[in-house]
């Protein structure tokens, strides 16, 4: 494609002041306040308006490369028309695909449904702040026209909003699975774009010492919210996640086997082992506080679900009374504490993985760095196994 440019020329681009722009052949070039130049396209393809940032001077973008992108978009549009599913006359937008994808995942019992709903569906509830960033960003884009560049822009957008690499990677996992399913269900002919995950930072895991655990439990016992103590105790003695705890049904508590059945865990249905101490406490709690016909361990008449869904206010209050920073000792700290103490107690990592229900042993290894006491104890056991006297004693 050979077009003559009279406005977007090198001299004209260099002569622009910050904030000024030039438009020609559906291409807009704007000089930014930081001195960089930005190329944007604005054109109609398949009766759809496409307005997209293509690239920057600092990335080596030129008007010739922008023209190549436009040609590729038009080629993809022609191919898309030829590959539309039966009875479908227009390309599927990301928003439409997201809703259909969630519907199919629910019907087939897909994994990580709650996370996928958070990433893709707008749920305007106080306990669920808007976090459907994938839908917000890709919304009206045609599903097959999402490019690697668009995905990279999404990663930058999320990083600019202070999202951690781990959070962004979980969102990208949802996006990747949606696109893979879209190919399988013949919504699109091939998976568009390449998704590369970000390198996750090794952040310090915050956990409570045994003495700090006692302080927190003591304060929880005295709190006006009677649900807080059992919530904290279950978290500390199982490592279960917050919503897994709050949505425990009485029928899923099996005290004889010392287990709690979790029908909707993060990775699907799961069985959570519990400590003898927790089993004894729950036996007492069920007898003293649960009424005949009660369904949930943490019932709530105000909640649509029938069970408590948010315990943050009470939890932060008790954490503060125990002398901790509620911004540091969050609800997930209970899970970190349980897993860390399992590792430090010398429990082998595969067993810890089974209890914590992490996907990989590598994820559990993050907890092994908290202190080296359990490593020292392991080396002492090795010495005892060999029954070797210290070298200094042999030398004497």
GUKOL-610376 format. One record per residue: residue in one letter; x, y negated, z negated of N, C-alpha, C in turn. Coordinates in steps of 0.05 Angstrom, whole numbers, padded with zeros to 5 digits, always signed. Each point is the difference from the previous one (the first is absolute). Last residue first. Layout:
<recs>
AXYZXYZXYZ/...
</recs>
This chain:
<recs>
X+00808+00692-01394+00012+00002-00027+00008+00029-00006/X-00044-00021+00081+00027-00010+00000+00013+00003-00027/X-00091+00020+00011+00016+00021+00011+00029-00008-00001/X-00063-00063-00025+00002+00020-00021+00017+00023+00010/X-00018-00070+00059+00017-00010-00021+00003+00021-00021/X-00060+00016+00071+00029+00003+00008+00018-00009-00022/X-00098+00040-00023+00011-00025+00011+00030+00004+00005/X-00059+00087+00004+00009-00019-00020+00012-00024+00013/X-00078+00068+00039+00028-00009+00003+00007-00019-00022/X-00083+00054+00031+00013+00004-00026+00030-00007+00002/X-00074-00004+00068+00027+00011+00005+00014+00007-00026/X-00084-00041-00005-00004+00025+00016+00027+00014+00004/X-00003-00086-00041-00007+00022-00018-00003+00026+00014/X+00017-00076+00052+00023+00006-00016-00006+00023-00019/X-00071-00035+00049+00019+00015+00018+00025+00008-00015/X-00062-00054-00044-00011+00027+00002+00018+00017+00018/X+00020-00090-00008+00007+00013-00025-00010+00029+00000/X-00022-00056+00072+00028+00007+00001+00009+00014-00026/X-00088-00034+00004+00003+00022+00019+00029+00009+00002/X-00021-00075-00052-00009+00024-00013+00003+00024+00018/X+00020-00084+00035+00020+00007-00020-00008+00026-00013/X-00062-00037+00057+00022+00010+00016+00023+00010-00019/X-00076-00044-00035-00007+00028+00008+00022+00013+00016/X+00011-00091-00027+00000+00018-00023-00006+00029+00008/X+00007-00087+00052+00015+00024+00006+00001+00020-00023/X-00077-00076+00040+00024+00001-00017+00013+00027+00004/X-00060-00033+00065-00008-00017-00022+00021-00001-00022/X-00007+00050+00088+00021-00020-00005-00005-00016-00025/X-00058+00068+00041+00023+00013-00014+00021-00021-00008/X-00083-00013+00053-00003-00003-00029+00024+00011-00015/X-00008+00005+00095+00002-00029-00007-00001-00003-00031/X-00015+00084+00045+00027-00006-00007+00005-00029-00008/X-00083+00035+00035+00003+00004-00028+00028-00007-00010/X-00021-00003+00092-00015-00022-00014+00003+00003-00030/X+00036+00067+00055+00016-00024+00002-00013-00023-00014/X-00043+00083+00012+00017+00000-00024+00017-00025+00000/X-00096-00003+00049+00026+00012+00003+00016-00002-00026/X-00093-00026+00005+00002+00015+00025+00027+00014+00002/X-00048-00019-00096+00014-00015+00021+00003+00017+00024/X-00042+00020-00090-00013+00002+00027+00012-00020+00020/X+00020+00025-00097-00006-00028+00009-00014-00001+00026/X+00025+00085-00035-00016-00013-00021-00008-00028+00010/X+00058+00051+00054-00026+00013-00001-00019-00014-00020/X+00089-00029+00006-00014-00007+00025-00028+00012+00000/X+00059+00023-00069-00009-00027-00004-00017-00009+00024/X+00043+00082+00007-00022+00002-00019-00012-00028-00005/X+00077+00006+00055-00024+00012+00013-00024+00002-00018/X+00082-00033-00038-00014-00019+00017-00023+00013+00016/X+00032+00034-00099+00011+00001+00027-00018-00017+00019/X+00013-00021-00106-00018+00016+00017+00011-00001+00029/X+00036-00047-00080+00014+00023+00012-00018+00018+00017/X-00017-00086-00048-00002+00023-00018+00013+00025+00012/X-00008-00083+00048+00020-00002-00021+00000+00023-00020/X-00066-00004+00070+00027+00003+00011+00022+00000-00022/X-00088-00018-00026+00002+00028+00009+00028+00005+00011/X-00022-00087-00023+00006+00016-00023+00001+00030+00006/X-00023-00062+00069+00028-00005-00009+00007+00018-00024/X-00089+00000+00033+00018+00014+00018+00029-00003-00009/X-00068-00046-00049-00003+00030-00002+00020+00014+00017/X-00002-00094+00006+00010+00009-00026-00002+00030-00003/X-00036-00043+00076+00029-00001+00001+00012+00011-00026/X-00093-00011+00003+00008+00022+00018+00031+00002+00001/X-00037-00072-00046-00007+00025-00015+00010+00024+00016/X+00004-00086+00038+00023+00006-00017-00005+00025-00016/X-00065-00042+00056+00016+00021+00013+00024+00007-00016/X-00056-00072-00027-00014+00026-00004+00017+00023+00011/X+00058-00083-00027-00026+00001+00013-00011+00028-00004/X+00079-00064-00037-00011+00025-00008-00028+00003+00010/X+00043-00079+00023+00020+00020+00005-00010+00028-00007/X-00052-00078-00013+00007-00002+00029+00021+00021+00007/X-00030-00014-00091-00021+00014+00016+00005-00001+00030/X+00071+00000-00085-00009-00019+00022-00021+00015+00017/X+00015+00024-00107+00012+00004+00027-00011-00022+00019/X-00024+00022-00096+00025-00014+00002+00013+00002+00027/X-00088+00032-00036+00022+00018-00006+00028-00013+00003/X-00080-00046+00024+00000+00004-00029+00023+00018-00009/X-00015-00012+00093+00011-00025-00012+00001+00003-00031/X-00039+00070+00048+00029-00001+00007+00012-00025-00013/X-00093+00009-00005+00014+00019-00019+00030+00000+00005/X-00054-00052+00058-00003-00010-00027+00016+00017-00020/X-00008+00027+00090+00020-00022-00003-00001-00011-00028/X-00064+00066+00021+00027+00011+00001+00021-00022-00005/X-00091-00023+00010+00005+00012-00026+00029+00011-00001/X-00027-00036+00083-00001-00021-00021+00007+00012-00027/X-00007+00060+00076+00024-00018-00001+00000-00019-00023/X-00059+00073+00037+00006-00001-00028+00023-00019-00005/X-00077+00038+00078+00020-00020-00005+00004-00003-00031/X-00062+00061+00040+00018-00002+00022+00023-00020-00005/X-00080+00070-00052+00016-00024-00001+00020+00000+00023/X-00091+00053+00015+00023+00002-00018+00016-00026+00001/X-00078+00014+00053-00008+00014-00025+00023+00003-00020/X-00008-00048+00088+00009+00028+00002-00009+00016-00024/X-00017-00093+00008-00016+00014+00019+00008+00030+00002/X+00012-00062-00091+00013+00007+00025-00019+00016+00019/X-00023-00029-00090+00002-00023+00017+00011+00007+00028/X-00008+00062-00074-00026-00006+00011+00001-00023+00020/X+00076+00075-00030-00005-00029+00001-00027-00004+00013/X+00074+00084-00044-00025-00009+00012-00002-00031-00001/X+00076+00077-00007+00000-00029-00005-00025-00012+00013/X+00009+00092+00005+00015-00004-00025+00001-00029-00008/X-00083+00041+00059+00027-00010+00002+00014-00002-00028/X-00090+00035+00010+00014+00010+00024+00030-00007-00001/X-00086+00020-00075+00020-00020+00009+00016+00013+00023/X-00069+00044-00055-00007-00010+00027+00020-00020+00011/X-00002+00007-00103-00011+00022+00017-00008-00012+00027/X+00079-00051-00052-00029+00007-00004-00009+00022+00019/X+00099-00032-00048-00014+00005+00025-00028+00010-00006/X+00068-00021-00069-00008-00024+00015-00017+00005+00025/X+00038+00069-00065-00008-00024-00016-00013-00022+00016/X+00034+00083+00040-00019+00007-00021-00011-00024-00015/X+00067-00009+00066-00024+00009+00013-00022+00006-00021/X+00086-00023-00031-00013-00023+00012-00026+00008+00013/X+00057+00067-00037-00012-00016-00021-00016-00023+00012/X+00047+00052+00060-00020+00018-00013-00014-00016-00022/X+00073-00041+00042-00024-00001+00017-00022+00018-00012/X+00085+00000-00043-00014-00026-00003-00026-00001+00016/X+00055+00076+00009-00012-00001-00027-00015-00026-00004/X+00048+00010+00079-00022+00019+00000-00015-00001-00027/X+00080-00049+00009-00022-00013+00014-00025+00018+00000/X+00079+00035-00037-00010-00022-00016-00024-00014+00012/X+00046+00069+00048-00017+00011-00022-00011-00022-00017/X+00022-00028+00100+00015+00009-00023-00019+00013-00021/X-00020+00002+00109+00001-00020-00022+00014+00013-00024/X-00012+00009+00118+00004+00012-00026+00001-00022-00022/X-00052-00001+00098+00020-00014-00017+00003+00014-00027/X-00034+00018+00109-00004+00009-00028+00023-00013-00017/X-00052-00031+00099+00024+00010-00014-00008+00009-00028/X-00034-00041+00108-00007+00013-00025+00024+00011-00014/X+00026-00075+00068-00021+00020+00000-00005+00011-00027/X+00066-00066+00010+00006+00018+00023-00021+00022+00002/X-00010-00068-00067+00012-00015+00023+00005+00018+00024/X-00078+00034-00062+00026-00011-00006+00012-00013+00024/X-00094+00040-00028+00008-00019+00020+00027-00013-00009/X-00042+00071-00051-00010+00005+00027+00010-00019+00022/X+00039+00040-00095-00003-00026+00012-00010+00004+00029/X+00005+00056-00102-00003+00001+00029-00005-00028+00011/X+00054+00037-00091-00021-00018+00010-00001+00002+00030/X+00039+00066-00089+00001-00011+00027-00023-00020+00004/X+00024+00074-00070+00015-00025-00002+00005-00013+00027/X-00054+00079-00025+00022+00002+00019+00019-00023-00002/X-00076-00001-00054+00011+00027-00005+00025+00004+00017/X-00054-00079+00010+00018+00000-00024+00013+00027-00004/X-00042-00056+00083+00001+00028-00008+00021+00003-00023/X-00062-00078+00059+00019+00003-00022-00001+00029-00009/X-00059-00038+00066+00027+00006+00012+00022+00002-00022/X-00093-00024-00016+00000+00028+00010+00027+00008+00011/X-00017-00089-00030+00002+00018-00023+00002+00029+00010/X+00038-00079+00061-00026+00011-00007+00003+00020-00023/X+00063-00088+00036-00002+00028-00009-00029+00007-00007/X+00042-00086+00034-00021+00015+00014-00001+00030-00007/X+00065-00064-00036-00026-00012-00004-00023+00015+00013/X+00091+00029+00013-00008+00002-00028-00028-00010-00004/X+00039-00008+00084-00003+00028-00005-00010+00004-00029/X+00024-00086+00029-00027+00008+00009-00005+00030-00004/X+00087-00034-00026-00022-00013-00014-00027+00010+00009/X+00081+00069+00008-00004-00028+00009-00026-00011-00012/X+00062+00079-00048-00021-00005+00020-00002-00030+00007/X+00059+00050-00065+00011-00014+00023-00021-00005+00021/X-00003+00045-00092-00004+00014+00026+00014-00013+00023/X-00002-00033-00092+00004+00029-00004-00006+00017+00025/X-00010-00098-00007+00027+00006-00011+00006+00030-00001/X-00086-00033+00029+00021-00010+00018+00027+00009-00009/X-00074+00018-00056+00000+00017+00024+00022-00008+00020/X-00012-00054-00076+00010+00026-00008+00001+00019+00024/X-00039-00086+00011+00029-00001-00003+00012+00027-00006/X-00094-00006+00005+00012-00006+00026+00030+00000-00001/X-00050+00010-00080+00001+00025+00016+00012-00005+00028/X-00008-00078-00055+00018+00020-00012+00000+00026+00016/X-00061-00070+00025+00027-00006+00006+00020+00021-00011/X-00099-00007-00009+00010+00016+00022+00030-00003+00005/X-00053-00049-00066+00004+00028-00008+00011+00017+00022/X+00006-00107-00025-00008+00017+00023+00007+00029-00006/X+00025-00068-00062-00030+00002+00001-00010+00018+00023/X+00099+00015-00048-00014-00019+00018-00030+00006+00000/X+00072+00049-00048-00014-00021-00014-00017-00019+00017/X+00054+00074+00035-00019+00011-00019-00017-00021-00014/X+00072-00025+00057-00024+00009+00015-00021+00011-00018/X+00085-00024-00036-00016-00023+00006-00026+00007+00015/X+00062+00069-00018-00011-00011-00025-00017-00024+00005/X+00046+00037+00073-00022+00017-00008-00013-00010-00026/X+00078-00043+00031-00022-00005+00019-00024+00016-00009/X+00080+00013-00048-00011-00027-00005-00024-00005+00018/X+00047+00080+00014-00014+00001-00025-00013-00027-00006/X+00057+00006+00074-00025+00015+00005-00017+00000-00025/X+00086-00034-00006-00018-00019+00012-00027+00013+00007/X+00069+00054-00034-00008-00019-00021-00020-00020+00011/X+00039+00061+00060-00018+00014-00019-00010-00019-00021/X+00027-00048+00089+00014+00019-00017-00021+00013-00018/X-00024-00041+00099+00000-00005-00029+00016+00022-00015/X+00010-00044+00106-00013+00021-00016+00003-00007-00030/X+00021-00036+00111-00005-00008-00027-00015+00022-00015/X+00069-00003+00088-00025+00011-00010-00003-00008-00029/X+00056-00048+00084+00002+00012-00027-00028+00009-00009/X+00025-00002+00106-00007-00018-00022+00001+00014-00027/X+00036+00011+00102+00001+00016-00025-00006-00018-00024/X-00036-00015+00105+00019-00008-00020-00001+00019-00024/X-00023+00024+00106-00011-00008-00026+00022-00006-00020/X-00009-00007+00111+00016+00013-00021-00010-00010-00027/X-00066+00006+00086+00020-00017-00013+00015+00016-00021/X-00049+00042+00091-00004-00008-00027+00023-00017-00011/X-00041+00011+00102+00024+00007-00016-00005-00011-00028/X-00058+00023+00095-00002-00009-00028+00024+00009-00015/X-00034-00023+00107+00017+00017-00017+00000-00011-00028/X-00073-00008+00092+00019-00011-00019+00016+00021-00015/X-00091+00035+00038+00013-00025+00008+00021-00009-00021/X-00042+00099+00035+00004-00016-00024+00015-00026+00007/X-00064+00047+00073+00025+00006-00014+00002-00019-00024/X-00081+00004+00052+00015+00022+00014+00026+00007-00014/X-00092-00034-00050+00021-00012+00016+00017+00022+00012/X-00076+00025-00045-00007-00028+00001+00019-00016+00017/X-00003+00098-00026-00002-00010+00027-00012-00028+00001/X+00027+00058-00077-00029-00002+00006-00006-00013+00027/X+00090+00011-00030-00012+00027-00002-00030-00001+00007/X+00047-00082-00005+00010+00016+00023-00014+00027+00000/X-00016-00054-00074-00012-00012+00024+00008+00014+00026/X+00040+00024-00083-00027+00011+00003-00014-00011+00024/X+00084-00035-00020+00003+00028+00007-00027+00013+00004/X+00002-00088-00033+00007+00001+00028+00003+00028+00010/X-00017-00013-00092-00023-00008+00016+00006+00002+00030/X+00070+00016-00060-00019+00022+00000-00025-00007+00017/X+00065-00067-00014+00011+00022+00016-00020+00023+00003/X-00021-00072-00059-00001-00008+00028+00009+00022+00019/X+00009+00014-00092-00028+00000+00007-00003-00007+00029/X+00085-00007-00035-00007+00028+00001-00029+00003+00009/X+00033-00086-00018+00009+00010+00026-00006+00029+00004/X-00017-00039-00084-00019-00011+00020+00007+00010+00028/X+00059+00022-00069-00025+00015-00004-00022-00010+00020/X+00082-00046-00002+00004+00027+00011-00026+00017-00003/X+00005-00085-00041-00002-00003+00029+00002+00027+00014/X+00013-00003-00093-00027-00007+00006-00004-00001+00030/X+00088+00011-00031-00016+00024-00005-00029-00004+00007/X+00060-00073+00004+00004+00018+00022-00017+00025-00003/X-00038-00088-00046+00024+00017-00002+00003+00018+00024/X-00048-00099-00001-00006+00028-00003+00026+00016-00001/X-00014-00099+00014+00013+00012-00024-00008+00028-00006/X-00020-00058+00078-00021-00002-00021+00010+00013-00026/X+00053+00004+00078-00003-00029-00006-00020-00005-00022/X+00010+00087+00035+00023-00007-00016-00001-00029-00008/X-00066+00031+00058-00004+00011-00027+00024-00007-00018/X+00005-00026+00090-00022-00014-00012-00004+00009-00029/X+00062+00046+00055+00010-00026-00009-00021-00016-00015/X-00026+00082+00038+00019+00004-00022+00011-00026-00011/X-00054-00003+00077-00016+00007-00024+00018+00003-00024/X+00040-00012+00083-00011-00025-00009-00017+00005-00026/X+00033+00075+00045+00022-00014-00013-00009-00027-00011/X-00061+00048+00051+00004+00014-00025+00023-00013-00016/X-00018-00032+00087-00022-00006-00018+00003+00012-00028/X+00062+00023+00068+00004-00028-00009-00022-00008-00019/X-00007+00083+00042+00020+00001-00021+00005-00028-00011/X-00095+00010+00043+00027+00005+00008+00019+00002-00024/X-00111+00008+00034+00017-00006-00023+00029+00009+00008/X-00080+00013+00054+00018-00022+00006+00018-00009-00023/X-00072+00068-00001+00022+00010+00017+00020-00022+00007/X-00079-00020-00053+00016+00021-00013+00024+00008+00016/X-00041-00099+00003-00007+00026+00012+00019+00021-00011/X-00023-00086-00060+00018+00010+00021-00011+00026+00012/X-00038-00052-00075-00013+00000+00027+00019+00008+00022/X+00032+00012-00098-00029-00002+00005-00010+00003+00028/X+00091-00004-00050-00005+00012+00026-00028-00002+00010/X+00027-00039-00086+00020-00007+00019-00007+00010+00029/X-00057+00018-00077+00003-00029+00004+00019-00007+00023/X-00010+00090-00026-00024-00009+00014+00002-00030+00005/X+00069+00038-00051+00000+00011+00027-00023-00010+00017/X+00005-00021-00093+00017-00016+00017+00002+00010+00028/X-00059+00009-00087-00003+00013+00026+00017-00015+00021/X-00020-00015-00097+00027+00008+00008+00000+00015+00026/X-00064-00060-00079+00004+00006+00028+00029+00008+00006/X-00039+00022-00097+00006-00024+00015+00007+00007+00029/X-00055+00052-00077+00016+00006+00024+00006-00025+00016/X-00051-00001-00080+00020+00019-00008+00018+00008+00024/X-00074-00061+00013+00019-00011-00019+00023+00018-00007/X-00046+00009+00096-00008+00005-00028+00021-00011-00019/X-00019+00010+00108+00000-00024-00017-00011+00006-00028/X+00048+00051+00086-00016+00008-00023-00001-00023-00020/X+00029+00030+00107-00003-00024-00017-00019+00008-00023/X+00068+00067+00056-00028-00009-00003-00001-00023-00019/X+00084+00047+00024-00015-00004+00025-00028-00013-00003/X+00067+00024-00071+00016-00012+00021-00017-00008+00024/X-00039+00043-00076+00011-00025-00008+00015-00014+00023/X-00033+00087+00013-00022-00019-00001+00010-00028-00008/X+00061+00071-00002-00007-00007+00028-00023-00020+00001/X+00025+00035-00084+00021-00018+00011-00006-00009+00028/X-00057+00064-00039-00003-00026-00014+00021-00020+00010/X+00002+00090+00033-00022-00016+00010-00002-00027-00013/X+00066+00081+00003+00005-00028-00007-00022-00019+00010/X-00008+00093+00048+00016-00007-00024+00003-00030-00003/X-00087+00053+00048+00028-00008+00005+00014-00008-00026/X-00091+00043+00029+00014+00002-00025+00030-00007+00003/X-00073-00005+00067+00017+00023+00001+00016+00004-00025/X-00061-00074+00012-00016+00024+00007+00018+00025-00001/X+00039-00084-00016-00018+00007-00022-00014+00026+00007/X+00054-00037+00067+00016+00010-00022-00017+00009-00024/X-00042-00041+00074+00009+00027+00007+00017+00012-00022/X-00027-00090-00009-00023+00017+00000+00007+00029+00005/X+00067-00066+00007-00007+00005-00028-00025+00019-00002/X+00026-00027+00087+00021+00017-00012-00007+00007-00029/X-00053-00063+00046-00006+00027+00009+00020+00020-00012/X+00014-00091-00019-00025+00009-00012-00007+00028+00008/X+00076-00040+00040+00005+00004-00029-00026+00011-00014/X-00001-00025+00092+00014+00025-00004+00003+00006-00030/X-00036-00083+00026-00019+00021+00006+00013+00028-00006/X+00056-00075-00008-00021+00000-00021-00020+00022+00004/X+00067-00014+00065+00011+00012-00024-00022+00002-00022/X-00036+00001+00099+00016-00019-00016+00010+00015-00024/X-00027+00041+00100-00006-00001-00029+00018-00019-00014/X-00033-00007+00106+00021+00011-00018-00008-00003-00029/X-00078+00009+00074+00020-00020-00009+00020+00013-00018/X-00071+00050+00037+00004-00019+00022+00021-00021-00007/X-00033+00108-00026+00010-00025-00011+00008-00018+00022/X-00033+00091+00010-00021-00017-00009+00009-00026-00012/X+00075+00072+00006-00025+00002+00013-00021-00017-00014/X+00101-00031-00012-00016+00024-00006-00027-00001+00014/X+00085-00050+00043-00020-00005-00021-00015+00026-00005/X+00074-00022+00065+00002+00021-00021-00020-00004-00022/X+00012-00059+00077-00001+00026+00012-00002+00022-00021/X+00010-00090-00026-00026+00002+00014-00003+00028+00011/X+00083-00023-00037-00020+00004-00021-00028+00004+00012/X+00073-00022+00055+00001+00028-00008-00021+00006-00021/X+00009-00089+00027-00010+00016+00023+00000+00030-00007/X+00037-00059-00063-00029-00005+00002-00012+00017+00022/X+00093-00002-00011-00013+00016-00021-00030-00002+00001/X+00050-00055+00058+00002+00028+00008-00014+00019-00020/X+00006-00091-00021-00019+00004+00022+00000+00028+00010/X+00063-00025-00065-00027-00001-00012-00021+00005+00022/X+00090-00008+00027-00005+00025-00014-00028+00001-00012/X+00028-00080+00041-00005+00021+00020-00005+00027-00013/X+00023-00071-00056-00026-00005+00011-00007+00022+00021/X+00087-00001-00037-00020+00009-00020-00028-00003+00011/X+00070-00034+00052+00000+00030+00000-00020+00011-00019/X+00013-00093+00001-00015+00009+00024+00000+00030+00002/X+00052-00038-00067-00029-00003-00007-00017+00009+00024/X+00093-00003+00011-00008+00023-00016-00030-00002-00008/X+00037-00073+00045+00000+00023+00018-00009+00026-00015/X+00013-00081-00047-00026+00000+00015-00001+00023+00019/X+00059+00015-00087+00000-00020+00022-00027+00002+00014/X+00056+00035-00099-00023+00000+00018+00002-00023+00020/X+00059+00028-00077+00009+00004+00028-00023+00000+00020/X-00002-00017-00097+00000+00028+00006+00009+00006+00029/X-00009-00089-00034+00020+00013-00016+00002+00030+00004/X-00067-00053+00042+00026-00005+00012+00022+00015-00015/X-00097+00042-00008+00013-00025-00006+00027-00003+00014/X-00104+00056+00015+00027+00001-00011+00012-00028-00003/X-00095+00030+00018+00017+00019+00014+00028+00001-00011/X-00107-00025-00034+00028-00009-00001+00018+00021+00013/X-00106-00014+00026+00020+00016-00015+00027-00015+00000/X-00110+00010+00035+00017-00022-00010+00020+00012-00018/X-00080+00029+00075+00024+00010-00014+00017-00024-00007/X-00108+00026+00030+00020-00021-00004+00023+00011-00016/X-00069+00054+00068+00008-00004-00027+00021-00022-00001/X-00039+00043+00079-00020-00017-00013+00005-00004-00029/X+00064+00045+00055-00023+00017-00005-00022-00015-00015/X+00077-00058-00006+00004+00026+00014-00023+00017-00008/X+00038-00109-00008-00023+00018-00001+00007+00025+00016/X+00066-00074-00058-00011+00007+00025-00024+00019-00003/X+00088-00052-00049-00029-00004-00004-00013+00005+00027/X+00103+00008-00059-00016+00004+00024-00030-00004-00007/X+00103-00035-00041-00026+00011-00005-00015+00004+00026/X+00105-00024-00047-00015+00006+00024-00027+00014-00008/X+00077-00069-00052-00018+00022-00002-00016+00003+00026/X+00099-00045-00047-00021-00002+00020-00017+00025+00000/X+00066-00056-00078-00004+00024+00017-00023-00006+00020/X+00027-00061-00070+00016-00002+00023-00003+00024+00019/X-00049-00021-00083+00027+00010-00006+00018+00000+00024/X-00092-00026+00006+00014-00020-00017+00028+00009-00008/X-00043+00033+00095-00007+00002-00029+00017-00020-00016/X-00036+00007+00107+00024-00004-00017-00008-00002-00029/X-00051+00052+00086-00001-00020-00021+00026-00002-00015/X-00055+00041+00095+00026-00001-00014-00001-00023-00020/X-00072+00068+00061+00004-00024-00016+00027+00001-00015/X-00058+00046+00091+00022+00002-00020+00002-00027-00014/X-00058+00021+00076-00009+00015-00023+00021+00004-00022/X+00018-00056+00077-00004+00028+00008-00007+00018-00023/X+00030-00088-00038+00001+00005+00029-00003+00030+00005/X+00014-00085-00082-00017+00022+00009+00002+00003+00030/X+00057-00045-00093-00005-00001+00029-00017+00024+00007/X+00025-00064-00097-00002+00025+00015-00006-00005+00030/X+00034-00045-00108-00009-00004+00027-00001+00027+00015/X+00033-00009-00090-00029-00003+00000-00011-00004+00028/X+00101-00027-00016-00015+00019-00017-00030-00006-00001/X+00049-00032+00088+00003-00006-00028-00015+00020-00017/X+00045+00011+00103-00024-00002-00017+00008-00007-00029/X+00060+00018+00078-00007-00027-00006-00024-00003-00018/X+00033+00084+00035+00021-00011-00018-00008-00028-00009/X-00055+00043+00063-00002+00014-00026+00020-00011-00020/X+00001-00033+00089-00025-00009-00014-00002+00013-00028/X+00072+00026+00057+00003-00028-00009-00024-00010-00016/X-00005+00088+00038+00020-00002-00021+00003-00029-00010/X-00095+00024+00040+00027+00002+00010+00020-00003-00023/X-00108+00001+00020+00017+00015-00018+00027+00005+00013/X-00060-00049+00052-00001-00012-00026+00019+00014-00020/X-00010+00029+00090+00006-00028+00003+00001-00014-00027/X+00007+00105+00048-00005-00016-00024+00009-00029+00005/X-00032+00091+00062+00017-00024-00002-00008-00016-00024/X-00005+00111+00022-00015-00025-00004+00020-00024-00002/X-00007+00111+00027+00017-00023+00002-00017-00025-00001/X+00003+00114-00021-00017-00024+00000+00018-00025+00000/
</recs>
